Amino acid sequence: MEEELRDMKANKDYYNMLHYVADAQQGIKFNLEHAWRELRHDVKWSSTYLEKDSGKDKRKPVDSDAQGSVTEPQERPMGVKAAKAAGKRKKLGKEEELGQLKEMMETKKQISNQSLLASLVAKTEPLSDMEEALKMKLLSEMLSLLMVKYKPM
């Protein structure tokens, strides 16, 4: 109980000093005390500090959290813009996989068409009208693919 009273007095002294410094330096009353109390232990402010080129710290890391125990610097949470960008990158990856899948399906279709054409060409007996039409269609598709693939420039 005594320790809590001592902490409360230290807190009160701290905020009195904060008000005094704000008034002395800027000539205005410090009116953001509530925001300061809420945000001073926030991850964004407590765990990050920037170093200048001269080697001095711009911000000092906070030694304790709201409960008073010593903490290690935490990873800063992802911002809104970074989360959106990560979502877009994820979508691009899925689109790339879909493109690869389409290419594989197209290759599989070509292989099956080639094997079907090979079986039609290898037949010794006369082909029916439907088989003949299928053979001609497959031949024309293969020729058009070859023309597109090896188009002279």
Backbone hydrogen bonds, N-H to C=O, Kabsch-Sander energy under -0.5 kcal/mol:
donor,donor_aa,acceptor,acceptor_aa,energy
5,L,1,M,-2.0
6,R,2,E,-2.1
7,D,3,E,-2.3
8,M,4,E,-2.6
9,K,5,L,-2.3
10,A,6,R,-2.3
11,N,7,D,-2.6
12,K,8,M,-2.5
13,D,9,K,-2.7
14,Y,10,A,-2.4
15,Y,11,N,-2.4
16,N,12,K,-2.2
17,M,13,D,-2.3
18,L,14,Y,-2.2
19,H,15,Y,-2.4
20,Y,16,N,-2.3
21,V,17,M,-2.8
22,A,18,L,-2.3
23,D,19,H,-2.2
24,A,20,Y,-2.6
25,Q,21,V,-3.0
26,Q,22,A,-2.0
27,G,22,A,-0.5
27,G,23,D,-1.2
28,I,22,A,-0.9
31,N,29,K,-0.7
36,W,32,L,-2.5
37,R,33,E,-2.6
38,E,34,H,-1.9
39,L,35,A,-2.7
40,R,36,W,-1.9
42,D,39,L,-1.5
45,W,42,D,-0.5
46,S,42,D,-2.9
47,S,43,V,-1.8
52,K,56,K,-2.1
55,G,52,K,-1.4
58,K,50,L,-2.8
59,R,50,L,-0.6
62,V,46,S,-1.5
65,D,69,S,-2.0
68,G,65,D,-1.2
71,T,63,D,-0.8
83,A,79,G,-2.0
84,K,80,V,-2.2
85,A,81,K,-2.4
86,A,82,A,-2.3
87,G,83,A,-2.0
88,K,84,K,-2.0
89,R,85,A,-2.3
90,K,86,A,-2.0
91,K,87,G,-2.0
92,L,88,K,-2.3
93,G,89,R,-1.9
94,K,90,K,-1.8
95,E,91,K,-2.4
96,E,92,L,-2.1
97,E,93,G,-2.1
98,L,94,K,-2.3
99,G,95,E,-2.3
100,Q,96,E,-2.2
101,L,97,E,-2.3
102,K,98,L,-2.4
103,E,99,G,-2.2
104,M,100,Q,-2.3
105,M,101,L,-2.4
106,E,102,K,-2.4
107,T,103,E,-2.4
108,K,104,M,-2.4
109,K,105,M,-2.3
110,Q,106,E,-2.3
111,I,107,T,-2.4
112,S,108,K,-2.4
113,N,109,K,-2.4
114,Q,110,Q,-2.5
115,S,111,I,-2.4
116,L,112,S,-2.3
117,L,113,N,-2.5
118,A,114,Q,-2.5
119,S,115,S,-2.1
120,L,116,L,-1.9
121,V,117,L,-2.6
122,A,118,A,-2.1
123,K,119,S,-0.6
123,K,120,L,-0.6
132,E,128,S,-2.6
133,A,129,D,-2.3
134,L,130,M,-2.5
135,K,131,E,-2.5
136,M,132,E,-2.2
137,K,133,A,-2.4
138,L,134,L,-2.7
139,L,135,K,-2.3
140,S,136,M,-2.4
141,E,137,K,-2.3
142,M,138,L,-2.4
143,L,139,L,-2.4
144,S,140,S,-2.3
145,L,141,E,-2.2
146,L,142,M,-2.2
147,M,143,L,-2.4
148,V,144,S,-2.1
149,K,145,L,-2.7
150,Y,146,L,-2.8
151,K,148,V,-0.9
